[in-house]
Amino acid sequence: MISIIIPNYNGLENLKLVFNSILQQSYTDYKVILVDNGSTDDSVIYTENDFPQFEIIKLRENTGFAVAVNYGIDLALEKNSNDLICILNNDIELDIDFLSKGVKTFSENPEAGFVAVKMLNYFRRDIIDNTGDFINSKAGAPFMRGVGEKDEGQYDKKEFIFGACAGAAFYKPELFREVGKFDENFFAYLEDVDLSFRFQLAGYKCFYNPEIICYHKRGDTTRKFSGWETYYTEKNLVSLRLKNYPLSLYIKKSPVFFAARLRRLIKFFIKYPPGVFKAALKGYLKGLTEIPTAFKKRKLIQRSRKVSTEYIESLFP
């Protein structure tokens, strides 16, 4: 069985889309867990009335993506301990064979611990939204492969890659038991890159299957919050690197990290509205204050590392 975890904040219209696409799946052995982040619209009432078979976790406030999904993971592990776990954004529409192909991918690739899918733009379905998460080898910046590109089959190769976008991804449950869940200090943005990094360090591989397709309304939830993406991306990047990079690689890349960060802040200052630069600077400074916490987490992560520095570096294109 698949435990499907959907975090939600005031996403009533989006829920109608994702729920109906789940009901239309060719694979029917699943359990849906909606984690509501204190919505003030009718998201919870709609789910209770129209989908009473779905479980709902009601949080009192908007706790962010990481905390909400972790609640769902805990419930899935408690009630359905041996299931696959599928995490979906609320603004996703699934291809009819999305779940069945996810299950098949694990059976055909036993080395896979988690699976990335091909995400296309909901409004322009020949445009790529994400075909896996990566980290640039030079600047050390995370990026979504293919985002904004026209889909011409350039990412149709099945292969092992760095990581999966948690907007739509499959995971074996033992990964969360053995490595841990999303870092709740991240709140939102880059939490899935951080998780992929930790899974890779622990020896778990990510397999990308372009035949598993969904359609994403990118930013449909977070566009409600001005400056969110810039602030949290800049903040979380500090901990992401400090926690996960093997020491020799971190030392080697640190000058490049600093130079790239400086260039990005200058770019925000010159080419973007003042609010963007302020959000970026504020996020970076907040990230610096979290260094002591990141160091503590780093000790645990690196102590349990099972792969070589060379292997990790090979994952960065």
N, C-alpha and C positions, 0 to 999 in steps of 0.2 A: 504494500500500500504506500501511497505518497501522501505525506503531510504537506499541504500547501499553506504557506504563511504569507499573509497580506497585511502590511502596515497601512494605516489609513488616517488621514486628517482632513476633514471637511471635503471628502471626495465622493460625494453621493453619485454624481453623474458618471464618474469613472468606474465606480463599483458596479453599476448596471452593466457596463461594457465587459469588465473582467469576469464577473460572476456568470454572465450568459455564455461567454466563451469557454468557461470551465464546464458548464453543463453540456455543452456541445462536443466535448472531447470524446474521441473514439475509445480512450482508456478511462474506465469508470471506477477503478479501485483507488479512491483518494478521500482525504478528509481535509476540509477547509478550516483554517483558523484565521479569523479576522482580528487584528490587534488595533483597536481604535484609540488614537492619541487625543482623547478629550474633544472630539468633534462637536461643533455647535450646530451643524446642519442635521439632517435626518438620516445620517449614515447608519447608525445603530438601529433605529426604528425600522428602516427599510430592510435591513438584513434580518432582523428578528421576525418580521412579518412575512417576507417573501422567501427567505431561505432559512427556515427554522432548523434545518439539518446542519447548518454551519455553526461552529463554536465561535464565541465572541469573548475577547478579553477587553474589558473596558478600563482604560487608564483615565485618570482625572485631568491630566494636562498633556500638552504636546511635549513628549519626552524625546522626540527625535527618532530617526530611523533605527539607530543601533539598539537603543533600549527597547523599543517596541518589538523589533524582530527577536531580540533575545528572550523576551517573554514568550513569544510564540514557539521558539526553539525549545525552551524549558518544558512547555506543555506537550509538545510533540514527543520529546524524549521520555517524558513521564508516562504518557498514555499509549504511544505507538513506538516503542523503543527501537524496533528493528526496521522501521520504514525508511524510505528515501525522504529527504526533505527538499521541497521546492520553495524558493522564496520569490515572490512576485511583487512588483510595484502595483499600486492600485490603478495606474493609468496604462495598463497593458491589455492587449487583445491577443489571444493565443490562436495559432494555427490549429486546426482540428486534431492533428496527430502530435501535438506538442508533448503531451505527457507520455504517450506510447513510445515515441522516439527517444525520450529521455531515459526511460527504463531500458530500452533496447541498447542504448549507448553503453550503459554500465555493464550489461551482460556480454557485449562484444569487446569491451576494453576493461578487463579486470584490474589493470593498473590504475585506472582513473579513480581519484578520490572525490573529485567534483567536476562538474560539466558546464562549460560555457556554450551559449546558443547564439544564433544569428538574430539580432534585434534590428528591425527595420522601422523607418519613420511611419507613424500611424497615418499621417496626412498625405505623405508622398511615398508610396510604397516601393518605389524604385531607388530610394535613398537609404543608405545605411545609417543606423543609429549606433550600433556597437557589435563588433565581432571578437570581443575579448579585451581584457585589460592588460596593459603592458607598462613597463618603466623604461624610459629612454636611457640608453647606456651612457650618453655623454653628459646631459644635464641632470639626469636622475629624476626627471619629471614624469609622473604617471600620465598615461594617455589612453584614450579609447580608440582601438584600431578601426579605421574606416569611417569614423563619424563624419557625416555630411557628404560622403562620396556617393556617386551613383553606383548602384550595385550591378556590376557587369561580370560577376563570377570571380573577381580577383581574390576573394577570401572564401572560396568554396572547397578548400582543402581541409580534410579532417586531420587534426594534429594535436599534439600536446603543446600547450602554451603556458604563459605565466599565470593568468588568473581570469576569473569570471566576474562580470558585472552582476551585482546582487539584485539588480532590477528584475532579472529573470535568470535563475540558475538552479542547478540541482546539486545536492550534497549527500554523501553518505553520513549517517548519524555519528559514526565513531570519530569523525573529524572534530566535531564539537565537544565530544566527551574527552578526547585526548589532548586537543590543542587549545580549546576554548572557543568562546563565541565572539561576537563583534565587540570591539573596544568602545565602551560606552562614553569615554571621554571625547570621542570623535563627534558625537551627536548626529552629524550628517556629513556626507562627502568624504571620499577616500577610505571609508571604513571597510569597503569591500576589497580595495587594493591592499590594505593592511592585513586583512584576514587571509587573502590569497598568499601574501608574502609569508605569513606565519605557517600556513599549511605547507607551502613549498619547503620552508626550513625544516619542518618536521617530517619531510619525506613523502608528502602526499602530492600527487600530480593532478593537473587540470587538463581535461580533454575538451577540445573545441569541435562541436558537430554542427556544421552549417545547415544541416537538414532539419534541425530543430528551430522553428521560426516563430517569432512573435512580433507584434507591432506596438511601438511605444510613443506615447505623447510626452516627449521629453520636456521636463521642467514644469509640467502642468500643476504640480503641487507647490513646488518651491518658488515659483514666480510670484507667489503671493507675498513673499518676504524679501524686501529690497536689501541687496547686499549680502544675503545669506551665503550664496555659493562662494563668492570671493573671500569672505571672512573665514569660513570654515575650511576652505581649501588651503589657504595660507597657514592657518593655525595647525591643522592636522598634519601638514607636510613635515613639520618639525619633528613630531613624535614618530611619524611613519618611518623616517630615515633612521632616527636615533635608536629606535627599538629593534629594527629588523636587519639593517646592513651588517654583515660580518665586519669585525673591527678593521682588518686590513683594507677592505674595500671601502669602508666609511672614511678612513683616513685618506686614502688615495683620491676619493671623489669629493672630499670636503671643499677644496678650493673652487671646484667647478660648481658645486651646490651654491656656494656663496655668490659667485659671479652671476650665475643664472638668476638667483633671487634678486640681486641688485638690479639687473637688467629689467626684470619683470616689474619691479616697483617703479623704476624710472618710466617704463612704458605706460603703466597705469597713471602716473602723474602727468605725463605729456599728452597722451592720446585719449584718455577717458575722462568722464565727468568726475568732479572732485570727490563725490561720494564713493566711487570705486577705489580710488587711491586710499582714502581714509579707512575703508573696510579692510583692504589688503594689509595696510600697516598695522591696524588694530589687531587683525588676526595673527600676524606674524609675532607681534609683541606678546600676545596672549599665549602663543605657542611656546615662546621662550620661558614663560613662567611655569609651564608644565614639564620642563626638562627633568626636574627631580623625579616626578612620577614616571616619566618615560624611562629613565635609567633603571628604576626598580623593575619595571616590566621587562626591560632588555635583558637583565640578568637571568630571568626565568626562561625567556625565549631562546637566548643563545646557549644556555646550559643544556637544553633539550634538542639542540640542532642536530640533525642526522645526515645532512648533506654537506658537500664541500663548498668552499667559497667559489671555486671555479665553476661548479654546477650552477650556483645562483647567478653568477655573472653571465653565464651562457644564456640565461633566460631573458636578458635585456637586449633588445635589438638596437 
